[in-house]
Amino acid sequence: MIKFKSLLCILYVILTICTASFIVISGVHNEKIPTESLELDLSDKFTWGLIDHSQYPTTEEIETINKPLKFGKQNLCKIVGLGGHFIWLKAEFTLPEELQYKDLGLFITYIHFANKVWINGNFAGQSGSFPPTETSQLYLPGIYNLPKESLNSNGKNTILIQVYNHGKGEISGKAFVSTQYRSKRAAKITSFWNTYNYMFYIGGMFASMILFLFLFILHHHKPAYIWFAVLNLCTIVFCSTLFAPAMPFVHEILGIPFYKFYRTSLCFTGIVDFALWISFARNYIALPRKKYLDIIRVVILTAQIIILYSTHNYDELISITKIEFFLTFIHILIFINCVIRGILIPACRYRAINITICLAPFVLSVIADIIVRGFLGITTLPFFSYFGWQLNIISYLFMLSHSHASALEKNEYLNKNLQEEVRKQTENLHESNERLLERIHRSNIDLQMASVVQQRLFQAPHKSYKGWDIAVSYDPLSEVSGDFFDFYGLGTTLDGMCLFDVSGHGVAASLVTMLSKSIVYNAFQKSRFYDVPISKCLLDVNHDLIVAKGAIDNYMTGIMMRIREFKENDECNIDYSNAGHPRPIIYRAESGECEEIVGNRDSEQCGAIGMYNVDVKFRDVSFSMNKDDILVTFTDGLTEAENLQHEIFGRERIMEILKENHSKSAHHILNELTYAVKFFVAEADRKDDITIIVMKREDSKDFLEALDSD
């Protein structure tokens, strides 16, 4: 692909030729429109005078309108100052024989702010409107009818123009009297070059905005696209002032005052354009964000907007121009800072140079406007800055398009050259996959065997215990699990139970479970024999497991319970201790409510089991269970199960299921819990093993009667 700079140079040559041709043609039409019929030039015949009222002047006042006017070189605002004053212009002429006894027209290239025209004391028309509903036709030419009845065909004719000078007053270009056809034709040509042609640019910017909006939707990782799209949108609104007089709905239908429309569409969008431009440049260059610069930009932009909307009329708007330009200059300094930082960073240097080159047309056009309008006083040419900004936008469009096309071409190149390499690698991968599949097959067989062994080790009790209805769900995430449980009893008497959850998943966790089973069993039997607190039993498990597993990193959380003998009222006391495990939930038949088993919060509780060189302390808790009470213990795979919306199953759902099914058997309650969690998770991926144990108290005497009957 041809280098970006070469393409950009070709683009600039083409755009410069087109722009220069446009400006030359526009200037020719504004200054020296080809003569198809006789036209009477009035440009050097105007005089001016100050008559600061809105009524038609008296004869004596008309005589005072006699000061020479430098047509097109003398801003009327400089004559009368700010404040909404009226200035009167006068031109006297006699008609040549070719224009006598005809309906004529007065053409003026540019007259601002608003004006009314009289010919020999007869009203001939107006452009814009005076207070209280001020409007201006901006860059549209002035065209006024001079009917033959109002003209002195054989004598002197006097044209009086009342100009409302509000913030800016100016008359320039060309002024002549000719036939109505010639005057209207000149007005149409001038309107096109000064106003309507900008619609072509706006159409292009609108298309560019839509294009890069869609590109941003497809490429979220490139924020420069959305900033460029918004920059185009803001520029469209900015340029709308150029043909605002051709949109009567703005003032007449919507009722928007001209000043407010002008303040928002031109001034506000002009300010925001610079802010968007800097955001686009920073994102395109891909500079690291500096928070203080963002804060400064926000403060400056906010100050500019507050100052802008504190104005109440056109004069105040003109008076704040210097302040706004100064604050905008600070924005420009921030942009320069971004470019310099980009050039100093090797990864950003190329983009920083590109965006600087693309800015050249706008900088040159601003300098041209300052020279032509500020120093030379020529106001008949179009604003170079408008064209410079359009060239700037087109350059950015070309720059982004070139970057996007370069990325696509690079991808195509890689695709073509990598096809052969991909084929070779595919063959290698195929052979490797076959070997890998064979190893996976052997590993799966080993895992299945390990799963069978583990499930036989951790089974629900095969016999019934007196006073208890027990159901267990053991659902590993894979073939082997990191959860394990056990029940301890002598004959039909249940002495205790445990539930542990080893950290991690897979084979490593399952090996720790099988190692821990015997350690936990021995510790429980020892604690029961010596009747030591259940928390001491967990401390022994912690010590023995650390010694047994050595350098293995896995640790585990868990709970252990010792179940005491039934009392005469069939109440059963349970000693319980928790090592960082989810707290069990108990349903109380007497109150019909659920609660978590927490115990005394004043006693210290910290740590899990099997963590080397970490001090742990476990709390002893005692609680009782009566007939029809239900105890549910579980691993965190149940409460932390997530659905597709990343909601967790939680404890409230467990409690609701216990309340709704408390009269049912332990197996029924367990089935409801497992169904509820599977329905909740649905298509989402599980992340952990799930073990649930439901223990429901039954009448111990009924159990004894059943044995007797046997």
Buried (B, 14 or more C-beta within 10 A) or exposed (E): EEEBEEBBEEBBEEBBEEBEEBBEEBBEBBBEBEEEEBBBEBBEBBBBBBBEEEEBBEEEBBEBBEEEBEBBEBBBBEBBEBEBBBBBBBBEBEBEEEBBEBBBBBBBBBBBBBBBBBBBEEEBBBBBBBEEEBBBBBBBBBBBBBBEEBBBEEEEBBBBBBBBBBBBBBBBBBBBBBBBEBBBBBBEBBBEBBBBBBBEBBEBBEEBBEBBBEBBEEBEEBBBBBBBBBBBBBBBBBBBBBBBBBEEEBBEEEEBBBBEBBBBBBBBBBBBBBBBBBBBBBBBBBBEEBEEBEEBBEEBBEBBBEBBEEBEBBBBBBEBEEEBEEBBEBBEEBBEBBBEBBBEBEEBEEBBBBBBBBBBBBEBBBEBBEEBBEEEEBBBBBBBBBBBBBBBBBBBBBBBBBBBEEEEEEEEEEEEEEEEEEEEEEEEEEEEEEEEEEEEEEEEEEBEEBBEEBBEBBEBBEEBBBBBBBBBBBBBBBBBBBBBBBBBBEEBBBBBBBBBBBBBBBBBBBBBBBBBBEBBBEBBBEBBEEEBBBBBBBBBBBBBBBEBBEEBEBBBBBBBBBBBEBEEEBBBBBBBBBBBBBBBBBBBBEEEEBBEBEBEEEEEBEBBBBBEEEEBEBBBBBBEBBBBBBBBBBBBBBBBBBBEEEEBBEBEBBBEBBEEBBEBBBBBBBBBBBEBBEEBBEEBEBEBBBBBBBBBBBBBEEBEEEEEEE
